[in-house]
Amino acid sequence: MGKKVIIAGGGTGGHIFPAIAIANALKKIDSSIEILFVGAKGRMEMDKVPQAGYKIEGLDIAGFSRSSLIKNIGLPYKLVKSFLQVRTIFKKFKPDAAIGVGGYSSFPVLRFAQARGIKTFIHESNSFAGKANIMLGKNATKIFTGTGGMEKFFPATKILVLGNPVRLAIAGASVTRSEGIRFFSLNETKKTVLVVGGSLGAKSINEAIDKGLDDLLKAGLQIIWQTGKPYSAKAKERANGKQSVWVNEFITQMEYAYAAADIVVARAGAMTVAELCVAKKPVLFVPYPFAAEDHQTVNAMQLVNKNAALMVKDNEVMQKLVFMTIELSMDESKQEELKKNIAALAIIDADKQIAEEIFKTL
């Protein structure tokens, strides 16, 4: 009989894509393995996981809302309900192990597995561990981290620093720059700036690009602008009739966007950072300031300190972002230096290493 594994978590691309990469790597080692994903109903994973060819069960769960305490009234009820749903899923599927990648659903799934003596694995992509993962870490079988120095959150004997799994479409991409440019119907002779605010978009980045769009175009640049849902209509209207701007709320084939880009403006989520190291691009990070414990700034600074990226604080983005982007686009030697230094930080096979470690204990 093949082994059975549950992978739980999601909420953003930063949790979902590594989870799918781990699932693919497990399948590659043993094609008879059965994998079931567990996510939160209404979240991004409910679409993205089936698109990747895997089954997913949804839980009725939400996280603690820091912004609106009224939203937390139903939280205990939802937690109890999600634990009952998890019990039903485990009864039916009978997993040999559970893997948590962060996000609402990973807590009840791994907590339940640990209470039943089932092996649990955690993947913590950020340089600052999430509260749920810290609580689960004490009883986890192994903890895989994206960066070193995580002993302050987890038992040192359980940690394996293996990096963050980058989806195969990007890690194994062979798209040329001209194929990328053609994909977005842009001009091969112009320098291309890719603007990405993470899978859900980034308000401050969008507003700064919107305000400075004419300056960017005047500087001879062209833009691939991924806005996220909330800003999409406004950005499309702003770019209307401008041939040097491609706008959409989401980019499904990121390998083409990375191939086309000469410079990238991005949030500093752990997975974005991992992908940009693999894609070897000069990048201007704008860390999301409200991420737990400001971990995106920590993520970005790890590269800035190695002269592998530039950074603009979120509260300075309106004044500095467009100016710094244009300045970087005119400085070829700075671009080369950033490229060389970011490429040295790339980890290509984290998914394979994680899958091998899981199989050692199954």
ChimeraX attribute file (.defattr): number of C-alpha atoms within 10 A of each C-alpha:
attribute: neighborCount
match mode: 1-to-1
recipient: residues
	/A:1	6
	/A:2	10
	/A:3	16
	/A:4	17
	/A:5	23
	/A:6	26
	/A:7	28
	/A:8	31
	/A:9	23
	/A:10	29
	/A:11	21
	/A:12	17
	/A:13	18
	/A:14	22
	/A:15	23
	/A:16	25
	/A:17	22
	/A:18	23
	/A:19	27
	/A:20	23
	/A:21	23
	/A:22	26
	/A:23	25
	/A:24	22
	/A:25	22
	/A:26	24
	/A:27	15
	/A:28	13
	/A:29	13
	/A:30	14
	/A:31	12
	/A:32	13
	/A:33	15
	/A:34	20
	/A:35	20
	/A:36	19
	/A:37	26
	/A:38	25
	/A:39	27
	/A:40	25
	/A:41	16
	/A:42	14
	/A:43	16
	/A:44	17
	/A:45	26
	/A:46	21
	/A:47	11
	/A:48	17
	/A:49	21
	/A:50	12
	/A:51	10
	/A:52	13
	/A:53	10
	/A:54	15
	/A:55	14
	/A:56	21
	/A:57	16
	/A:58	19
	/A:59	23
	/A:60	18
	/A:61	23
	/A:62	20
	/A:63	14
	/A:64	13
	/A:65	12
	/A:66	8
	/A:67	8
	/A:68	8
	/A:69	9
	/A:70	9
	/A:71	13
	/A:72	16
	/A:73	11
	/A:74	11
	/A:75	16
	/A:76	11
	/A:77	12
	/A:78	17
	/A:79	19
	/A:80	14
	/A:81	15
	/A:82	22
	/A:83	20
	/A:84	14
	/A:85	18
	/A:86	23
	/A:87	15
	/A:88	12
	/A:89	17
	/A:90	16
	/A:91	10
	/A:92	9
	/A:93	14
	/A:94	14
	/A:95	19
	/A:96	18
	/A:97	22
	/A:98	27
	/A:99	27
	/A:100	30
	/A:101	26
	/A:102	27
	/A:103	23
	/A:104	22
	/A:105	30
	/A:106	25
	/A:107	23
	/A:108	24
	/A:109	28
	/A:110	30
	/A:111	20
	/A:112	18
	/A:113	23
	/A:114	18
	/A:115	9
	/A:116	10
	/A:117	11
	/A:118	17
	/A:119	21
	/A:120	27
	/A:121	24
	/A:122	25
	/A:123	28
	/A:124	25
	/A:125	25
	/A:126	23
	/A:127	20
	/A:128	22
	/A:129	21
	/A:130	17
	/A:131	13
	/A:132	17
	/A:133	23
	/A:134	18
	/A:135	14
	/A:136	21
	/A:137	22
	/A:138	14
	/A:139	19
	/A:140	26
	/A:141	17
	/A:142	23
	/A:143	27
	/A:144	23
	/A:145	23
	/A:146	21
	/A:147	19
	/A:148	12
	/A:149	13
	/A:150	21
	/A:151	11
	/A:152	10
	/A:153	16
	/A:154	20
	/A:155	16
	/A:156	12
	/A:157	9
	/A:158	16
	/A:159	21
	/A:160	19
	/A:161	17
	/A:162	21
	/A:163	27
	/A:164	31
	/A:165	28
	/A:166	30
	/A:167	25
	/A:168	18
	/A:169	14
	/A:170	20
	/A:171	19
	/A:172	12
	/A:173	16
	/A:174	12
	/A:175	16
	/A:176	14
	/A:177	17
	/A:178	15
	/A:179	16
	/A:180	21
	/A:181	22
	/A:182	14
	/A:183	13
	/A:184	17
	/A:185	13
	/A:186	20
	/A:187	15
	/A:188	15
	/A:189	11
	/A:190	14
	/A:191	17
	/A:192	24
	/A:193	25
	/A:194	21
	/A:195	26
	/A:196	25
	/A:197	27
	/A:198	21
	/A:199	20
	/A:200	19
	/A:201	22
	/A:202	23
	/A:203	15
	/A:204	17
	/A:205	24
	/A:206	24
	/A:207	17
	/A:208	17
	/A:209	21
	/A:210	16
	/A:211	14
	/A:212	17
	/A:213	19
	/A:214	14
	/A:215	14
	/A:216	19
	/A:217	15
	/A:218	11
	/A:219	14
	/A:220	15
	/A:221	22
	/A:222	25
	/A:223	26
	/A:224	24
	/A:225	26
	/A:226	27
	/A:227	29
	/A:228	22
	/A:229	14
	/A:230	13
	/A:231	18
	/A:232	19
	/A:233	14
	/A:234	14
	/A:235	22
	/A:236	18
	/A:237	10
	/A:238	15
	/A:239	18
	/A:240	12
	/A:241	9
	/A:242	12
	/A:243	12
	/A:244	18
	/A:245	23
	/A:246	19
	/A:247	22
	/A:248	16
	/A:249	21
	/A:250	19
	/A:251	17
	/A:252	9
	/A:253	12
	/A:254	16
	/A:255	22
	/A:256	24
	/A:257	27
	/A:258	27
	/A:259	22
	/A:260	26
	/A:261	23
	/A:262	21
	/A:263	23
	/A:264	22
	/A:265	25
	/A:266	25
	/A:267	28
	/A:268	27
	/A:269	28
	/A:270	24
	/A:271	24
	/A:272	22
	/A:273	25
	/A:274	25
	/A:275	23
	/A:276	24
	/A:277	27
	/A:278	22
	/A:279	20
	/A:280	22
	/A:281	25
	/A:282	28
	/A:283	30
	/A:284	24
	/A:285	29
	/A:286	27
	/A:287	25
	/A:288	24
	/A:289	15
	/A:290	11
	/A:291	13
	/A:292	12
	/A:293	12
	/A:294	13
	/A:295	22
	/A:296	24
	/A:297	24
	/A:298	18
	/A:299	23
	/A:300	24
	/A:301	19
	/A:302	14
	/A:303	21
	/A:304	19
	/A:305	10
	/A:306	12
	/A:307	16
	/A:308	26
	/A:309	26
	/A:310	20
	/A:311	22
	/A:312	19
	/A:313	15
	/A:314	20
	/A:315	12
	/A:316	12
	/A:317	20
	/A:318	20
	/A:319	12
	/A:320	14
	/A:321	23
	/A:322	21
	/A:323	15
	/A:324	16
	/A:325	19
	/A:326	19
	/A:327	13
	/A:328	18
	/A:329	21
	/A:330	13
	/A:331	10
	/A:332	10
	/A:333	10
	/A:334	16
	/A:335	19
	/A:336	14
	/A:337	14
	/A:338	21
	/A:339	23
	/A:340	17
	/A:341	20
	/A:342	26
	/A:343	17
	/A:344	12
	/A:345	18
	/A:346	20
	/A:347	19
	/A:348	21
	/A:349	17
	/A:350	22
	/A:351	25
	/A:352	20
	/A:353	18
	/A:354	26
	/A:355	20
	/A:356	14
	/A:357	14
	/A:358	19
	/A:359	12
	/A:360	7
	/A:361	10
	/A:362	11
